[in-house]
Amino acid sequence: MADILKYIDQNKSRYEEELKAFLRIPSISTSPEHKDEVRRCAEFVRDELGRIGLNNIKIYETAGHPVVYGERLDGGKDAPTVLFYGHYDVQPVDPLDLWTNPPFEPTIIGDNIYARGSVDDKGQVWLQLKAIEAHLKTSGVLPVNVKVIIEGEEEIGSPNLDKFLSDYQELLACDTVLISDTPMFGYDLPSLCYGLRGLCYMQVEVTGPNRDLHSGFFGGAVENPINALAVMISKLKDSKGKILIDSFYDNVLPITETERKEYLKLPFDRNAFMKDLETDATPGEEGYGELERMWARPTLDCNGIWGGFTGEGAKTVLPSKAFAKISMRLVPNQTPLDIAAKFEAFFNKIKPAGVTIKVIDLHGGMPAMTPIDSAGMTAARKAMKEVFGKEPFLTREGGSIPIVNSFSQILGAPTVLMGFGLPDQNAHSPNEKMNLKNFHRGIKCGALFYQNLV
């Protein structure tokens, strides 16, 4: 391994320049205007898999954006097989005016590289590809069998990946799935994630009168859809943070006492947390700490609301329609289909007279838990300890990677979530960044991970 680690140290500048080229491609999967750029990014990944020495490389078409595949089966039939999964698509960049530098012009400031996709997930995909490259360029082989799939639809819920996994189960058969798409607990605080929340994302449309009306002529006699929507949203949770949708908590997997004790070991600083966010409180579900609420309890949040007149100046309009996007983060044993049905039933139940509503299930993802004593987790813990010089924490993550559950259900393989982001990485926000020290440490962790599985 000494030669491999030396090779990684000698190529830091090249890695960063290559990453910049990857980040310059605006592969926004949710935007039809960027469809060609998403395709170009898939081709960029395909070319890189070939350059580093993988075999059987192919772009697989789906009903949406393509999946890129490559493999290197040096270990033979008796060696473990790792399937590395990542995504090359990125989130939209709005609001653009809040970016310090253009989002697709990667800029290094201090120890960080700023760009959309820098940490979610292009930077973390790239570090794992460089880990594979380091083995192949120094020893010519990988110590285990490695398969790679990089998709282009993770940021829109991976709508076509389950079918891809089902259609190509034999091709993708593996013992362990490796994903780098999560943050560490903090800088110099390595951690491995063993649990992810799921997602149920809904849109609500409230309709009152059949057209926009003059609020002076009609106000007081016609229900205002914005007012009605605001009242309905206020009825979704009580003052103690409890979600009031009927039977919402029926299947929630409780937090164990062991988990609570582990969370208490983590150096979480509530005051620093609030200072960083410039807020003076951390409201949430009563009876649970901040980490428990962010990682292991379900949530409900309004993500957007609009309707009526929102331009400059005044317009006394009573709108015909109002809209909201509402998401619920789910925990193990909850399912998005069940929660979507309960949400729609409850919204109809609390609907006031004078309006009609339309509830749309936009997309969802399953929560996931992965065993902490698997061979992959053991290899990852050893790798991170060697690179960071300390035992990694075991944490959950409040975000969603729906495909983790699919790997378990379709391929029967446990997942290792070995991410190198940081809590202040601004994923999905302006000024997204990847810490370059973590980027380079991540390459070493990836290289050691494969060696530790032997």
C-alpha positions in Angstrom: 0.0 0.0 0.0 2.9 2.4 0.5 3.4 2.8 -3.3 -0.3 3.4 -3.7 -0.5 6.1 -1.0 2.6 7.7 -2.4 1.0 7.8 -5.9 -2.0 9.5 -4.4 0.2 12.2 -2.7 2.1 12.8 -5.9 -1.1 13.5 -8.0 -3.0 15.9 -5.8 -2.8 18.8 -8.3 -3.9 16.6 -11.2 -6.9 15.3 -9.2 -8.1 18.8 -8.5 -7.8 19.9 -12.2 -9.7 16.9 -13.3 -12.4 17.5 -10.8 -12.7 21.1 -12.1 -13.4 19.7 -15.6 -16.1 17.4 -14.2 -17.7 20.3 -12.2 -17.9 22.6 -15.2 -20.5 20.4 -16.8 -24.0 21.8 -15.8 -25.6 18.4 -15.4 -28.9 19.5 -13.8 -31.1 16.5 -14.1 -34.4 18.2 -13.3 -34.0 20.8 -16.0 -35.1 19.9 -19.6 -32.9 22.7 -20.9 -29.9 20.8 -19.6 -30.7 17.4 -21.1 -27.7 17.6 -23.5 -25.4 18.6 -20.7 -26.5 15.7 -18.6 -25.7 13.4 -21.6 -22.3 15.1 -22.0 -21.6 14.5 -18.3 -22.4 10.8 -18.7 -20.0 10.5 -21.6 -17.4 12.3 -19.6 -17.7 9.7 -16.8 -17.7 6.9 -19.4 -14.4 8.2 -20.8 -12.9 8.5 -17.4 -13.8 4.9 -16.5 -11.9 3.8 -19.6 -8.9 6.1 -18.9 -8.4 4.7 -15.4 -8.5 1.1 -16.6 -11.9 -0.3 -16.1 -13.4 -2.9 -18.6 -16.8 -3.6 -20.1 -17.7 0.1 -20.0 -21.1 1.1 -21.3 -23.7 3.8 -21.2 -27.1 2.2 -20.4 -30.1 4.1 -21.6 -33.1 4.5 -19.3 -36.5 6.2 -19.7 -34.7 9.3 -18.4 -31.0 10.0 -18.1 -28.4 7.3 -18.6 -26.5 5.1 -16.2 -22.7 4.6 -16.8 -21.2 1.2 -16.0 -17.7 -0.2 -15.8 -15.9 -3.1 -14.0 -12.6 -4.6 -13.1 -12.9 -8.2 -12.0 -9.2 -8.8 -11.0 -10.0 -10.7 -7.8 -11.7 -13.7 -9.4 -14.7 -15.7 -8.4 -13.5 -16.2 -4.8 -12.8 -12.6 -4.0 -15.3 -10.1 -2.6 -17.1 -7.9 -5.1 -17.8 -4.3 -4.4 -20.3 -2.2 -6.4 -19.5 1.5 -6.1 -22.5 3.7 -6.7 -22.6 7.5 -7.3 -24.4 10.1 -9.3 -23.2 12.7 -11.8 -26.3 14.8 -11.9 -26.6 18.0 -9.7 -29.2 20.2 -8.2 -30.4 23.5 -9.8 -28.4 26.6 -8.8 -31.2 29.0 -7.8 -31.0 31.6 -6.4 -28.1 32.5 -8.6 -27.5 35.9 -7.0 -26.4 34.3 -3.7 -23.4 32.5 -5.3 -20.1 34.2 -4.6 -18.7 32.7 -7.8 -20.5 31.2 -10.8 -21.7 27.8 -9.8 -20.2 26.0 -12.8 -16.9 27.8 -12.7 -15.0 25.8 -10.0 -13.1 28.1 -7.7 -10.6 27.2 -5.0 -10.6 29.4 -1.9 -8.5 28.3 1.0 -9.0 24.6 1.5 -12.3 24.4 -0.4 -13.4 24.0 -4.0 -16.7 25.9 -4.7 -19.1 24.7 -7.4 -22.4 23.0 -7.8 -21.9 19.3 -7.4 -18.5 19.7 -5.7 -19.6 17.6 -2.7 -23.0 16.2 -3.9 -21.8 14.1 -5.6 -19.2 14.8 -8.2 -16.3 15.4 -5.8 -17.1 12.2 -3.9 -17.5 10.2 -7.1 -14.2 11.5 -8.3 -12.3 10.6 -5.2 -13.5 7.0 -5.4 -12.5 6.8 -9.1 -9.1 8.1 -8.1 -8.8 5.4 -5.4 -9.4 2.8 -8.1 -7.0 4.5 -10.4 -4.3 4.5 -7.7 -4.4 0.7 -7.5 -4.4 0.1 -11.2 -1.7 2.6 -12.0 0.7 1.3 -9.4 0.1 -2.5 -9.2 -1.9 -3.0 -12.3 -4.7 -4.8 -10.5 -7.4 -4.3 -7.9 -7.3 -6.6 -4.8 -11.0 -7.3 -5.1 -13.6 -7.3 -7.9 -15.0 -3.8 -8.4 -18.1 -2.7 -10.4 -19.1 0.9 -10.9 -22.5 2.5 -11.7 -22.8 6.2 -11.9 -26.4 7.5 -12.6 -27.9 10.8 -13.7 -31.2 11.0 -11.8 -30.4 10.8 -8.1 -31.4 14.4 -7.6 -34.9 13.7 -9.0 -35.4 10.6 -6.9 -33.7 7.9 -9.1 -37.0 7.1 -10.9 -35.4 4.6 -13.3 -32.7 3.0 -11.2 -34.8 0.3 -9.6 -35.7 -1.0 -13.0 -32.0 -0.9 -14.0 -31.1 -2.9 -11.0 -33.8 -5.5 -11.6 -33.0 -5.8 -15.3 -29.3 -6.3 -14.7 -29.2 -8.2 -11.4 -26.7 -10.7 -12.7 -24.3 -8.0 -14.0 -24.5 -6.0 -10.8 -24.3 -9.0 -8.4 -22.0 -8.0 -5.5 -21.2 -8.6 -1.8 -21.0 -4.9 -0.7 -22.2 -1.6 -2.1 -20.0 1.4 -1.5 -21.5 5.0 -1.6 -19.7 8.3 -0.9 -22.5 10.8 -0.7 -22.8 11.7 2.9 -21.1 14.1 5.3 -18.8 13.4 8.2 -19.9 14.6 11.6 -17.3 17.4 11.5 -13.9 18.4 10.3 -11.3 15.8 11.6 -14.3 13.9 13.0 -14.6 10.9 10.7 -17.9 9.0 10.7 -19.7 6.3 8.9 -23.4 6.6 8.3 -25.6 3.5 9.0 -29.1 5.0 8.6 -30.9 7.3 6.2 -34.3 8.9 6.2 -36.7 8.4 3.3 -38.8 11.0 1.6 -42.4 11.7 0.7 -42.7 14.9 -1.4 -46.2 16.3 -2.1 -47.7 19.2 -3.9 -51.0 20.8 -3.0 -53.2 22.9 -5.2 -56.1 24.9 -3.6 -58.7 26.4 -5.8 -61.4 28.9 -4.7 -63.3 31.1 -7.2 -63.1 30.3 -10.9 -60.9 33.4 -11.6 -58.9 36.0 -9.8 -61.1 38.6 -8.1 -61.0 42.2 -6.9 -60.5 41.9 -3.2 -62.5 45.0 -2.5 -65.5 43.8 -4.5 -65.4 40.2 -3.3 -63.4 40.1 -0.1 -65.4 38.8 2.8 -67.8 36.8 0.7 -65.4 34.4 -1.1 -62.8 32.0 0.4 -59.3 33.1 -0.3 -57.2 30.0 -1.3 -54.0 31.4 0.1 -55.7 31.9 3.5 -57.3 28.5 3.3 -53.9 26.9 2.5 -52.2 28.7 5.3 -54.8 27.4 7.8 -54.4 23.9 6.5 -50.7 24.0 6.8 -50.9 25.2 10.3 -53.0 22.2 11.2 -50.3 19.7 10.1 -48.3 20.0 13.3 -49.0 21.1 16.9 -47.1 23.5 19.1 -44.8 20.7 20.3 -43.7 19.6 16.9 -45.9 16.6 16.7 -47.2 15.8 13.2 -51.0 15.5 13.4 -51.7 13.4 10.3 -53.8 10.5 11.3 -51.7 7.3 12.0 -48.6 9.1 10.8 -46.4 7.5 13.5 -47.9 4.0 13.4 -44.8 2.3 11.9 -42.0 4.5 13.1 -39.0 2.5 14.3 -38.1 3.9 17.8 -34.7 5.1 18.7 -33.0 2.6 20.9 -31.3 3.4 24.2 -28.0 2.2 22.7 -28.3 4.7 19.8 -29.2 7.5 22.2 -26.0 6.8 24.2 -23.9 6.8 21.1 -25.4 10.1 20.0 -24.4 11.6 23.4 -20.8 10.7 22.7 -20.7 12.9 19.7 -19.3 16.4 20.2 -22.5 18.3 19.2 -22.4 21.9 20.2 -25.9 23.3 20.2 -24.8 26.9 20.6 -22.3 26.6 17.8 -25.0 25.0 15.7 -27.3 28.0 16.3 -24.6 30.5 15.7 -23.6 29.0 12.4 -27.3 29.2 11.2 -27.8 32.6 12.8 -30.8 31.5 14.7 -31.7 31.6 18.4 -33.7 28.4 18.8 -33.8 24.8 17.7 -37.6 24.0 17.7 -38.7 20.5 16.9 -40.5 17.4 18.2 -40.7 17.5 22.0 -38.7 14.8 23.9 -35.9 14.4 21.4 -32.5 16.1 21.0 -31.4 17.9 17.9 -29.4 14.9 16.5 -32.3 12.5 17.1 -34.7 14.9 15.4 -32.4 15.4 12.4 -31.5 11.7 12.0 -34.0 9.3 13.5 -37.4 11.0 13.7 -39.8 11.8 10.8 -40.4 15.4 9.9 -42.9 17.5 7.9 -41.9 20.8 6.2 -43.4 23.3 3.8 -40.7 23.7 1.1 -42.5 26.3 -1.0 -45.7 28.3 -1.2 -47.1 30.6 -3.9 -50.2 32.1 -5.3 -51.8 35.5 -6.1 -49.7 38.6 -6.7 -46.0 38.6 -5.7 -44.6 41.3 -7.9 -43.4 44.8 -7.0 -46.0 47.2 -5.5 -49.6 46.4 -4.7 -52.4 44.6 -6.4 -55.6 43.9 -4.5 -56.3 40.5 -5.9 -58.2 37.6 -4.4 -56.5 34.7 -6.2 -58.2 31.8 -7.7 -55.4 29.3 -6.7 -52.7 28.8 -4.2 -50.0 26.1 -4.1 -47.5 24.5 -1.7 -44.8 21.9 -1.8 -44.6 19.8 1.4 -42.1 17.2 2.2 -41.9 14.6 4.9 -38.7 12.8 5.9 -39.4 9.3 6.8 -37.6 6.8 9.1 -37.3 3.0 8.9 -40.6 1.1 8.7 -42.4 4.1 7.1 -43.1 4.0 3.4 -43.7 6.9 1.0 -46.8 5.4 -0.5 -48.4 4.9 2.9 -47.5 8.4 4.1 -48.7 10.0 0.8 -52.1 8.4 1.2 -52.4 9.5 4.8 -51.3 13.0 3.9 -53.9 13.3 1.1 -56.7 11.9 3.4 -55.8 14.3 6.2 -55.6 17.3 3.8 -59.1 16.5 2.5 -60.3 16.1 6.1 -59.2 19.6 7.1 -60.3 21.3 3.9 -62.5 24.3 4.6 -65.7 25.0 2.7 -65.4 27.2 -0.3 -62.3 25.6 -1.9 -61.3 22.4 -3.7 -58.0 20.8 -3.4 -55.7 18.6 -5.5 -52.9 16.6 -3.9 -50.1 15.4 -6.1 -47.5 12.8 -5.0 -44.3 14.2 -6.7 -41.9 11.5 -5.6 -40.6 9.6 -2.6 -37.8 7.3 -1.4 -37.5 4.6 1.2 -35.6 5.0 4.4 -32.7 2.6 5.0 -30.6 1.0 7.8 -27.4 -0.9 7.0 -25.7 -3.4 9.4 -22.8 -1.9 11.3 -20.9 -5.2 11.6 -20.7 -6.2 7.9 -17.4 -6.9 6.2 -17.7 -3.6 4.3 -18.3 -1.5 7.4 -15.3 -3.2 9.1 -13.1 -2.5 6.1 -14.3 1.1 6.0 -13.8 1.7 9.7 -10.2 0.4 9.5 -9.5 2.6 6.5 -10.8 5.8 8.1 -8.9 5.1 11.3 -5.7 4.7 9.4 -6.1 7.9 7.4 -7.6 10.1 10.1 -5.8 8.6 13.0 -9.0 8.0 15.0 -11.9 5.6 15.2 -14.8 6.9 13.1 -18.2 7.7 14.8 -21.3 5.8 13.8 -24.0 8.2 12.8 -27.3 8.4 10.9 -28.0 11.0 8.2 -31.2 13.0 7.9 -31.1 13.1 4.1 -32.3 10.5 1.7 -30.5 8.2 -0.7 -33.5 6.0 -1.8 -31.3 3.6 -3.7 -29.8 2.2 -0.5 -33.0 0.4 0.2 -33.1 -0.8 -3.4 -29.6 -2.3 -3.2 -30.7 -4.3 -0.2 -34.1 -5.4 -1.6 -33.0 -6.1 -5.2 -29.3 -7.1 -5.0 -29.4 -8.4 -1.4 -26.2 -6.4 -0.6 -25.5 -4.3 2.4 -24.3 -0.7 1.8 -21.3 1.1 3.2 -21.9 4.9 3.4 -18.4 6.3 3.5 -18.8 10.0 2.8 -16.3 12.9 3.1 -18.5 16.0 3.1 -18.8 18.3 6.0 -21.8 19.8 7.8 -21.2 23.3 6.2 -20.8 21.9 2.7 -23.9 23.8 1.4 -25.2 20.9 -0.6 -28.3 21.9 -2.5 -27.6 25.6 -1.6 -25.6 28.4 -3.0 -21.8 28.2 -2.6 -21.7 24.4 -2.4 -18.2 23.3 -1.5 -15.9 20.3 -1.0 -13.1 20.4 1.5 -10.0 19.5 -0.5 -8.2 18.0 2.5 -11.1 15.7 2.9 -11.2 15.0 -0.8 -7.5 13.8 -0.8 -8.0 11.9 2.5 -11.1 10.3 0.9 -9.0 9.0 -2.0 -6.7 7.2 0.5 -9.6 5.9 2.4 -11.1 4.4 -0.8 -7.8 2.8 -1.8 -7.4 1.3 1.7 -11.0 0.1 1.8 -10.5 -2.2 -1.2 -7.3 -3.5 0.3 -8.9 -4.2 3.7 -11.6 -6.4 2.1 -9.0 -9.0 1.1 
